[in-house]
Amino acid sequence: MLIDDVKQQVIQAMRDKDTARRDLLKVVLGELQTAAARTGDTMDDDQAQRIIRKIVKSNHEMAELSNRPGVAEQMKAELVILESLLPKTLSIDEIIQALTPVADAVKSAGNDGQATGAAMKHLKSSGAAVDGKDVGQAVKQMRG
């Protein structure tokens, strides 16, 4: 499970004396444990990935908005660590390739929202790891 992987990475970062990595992973672990405690249930990987994606989004925003020197570089370094926790998502071209079986349904949908819904349904059922924004762009390219 992802939460167990994060725990192991915290321990490894402590052994390596990598304080920046350790501190970031402890924040992630704290967020995961807090969310699990709120629900009173064990956290599955999908829930954990959503929380980590939220942290990634927050770091992206902080990097873009910060005027202080060094903050953007620190956020980018943290993003590398955070993104390594997530499964690799398909690129836009790979998404288009994966949508080949439902290309007619995507192209004939009433609007981009319906087309994206059909695309997401197919991609989720096939177990593909995708970013919603990339799916939206792939759908727009397909509907061209």
Buried (B, 14 or more C-beta within 10 A) or exposed (E): EBBEEBBEBBEEBBEEEBEEBBEBBBEBBEBBBEBBEEEEEEBEEEBBBEBBBEBBEEBBEBBEEBEEEEEBEBBEBBBEBBBEBBEEBBEBEBBBEBBEEBBEBBBEBEEBEBBBBBBBEBBEEEEBEBBEEBBBBBBEEBBE
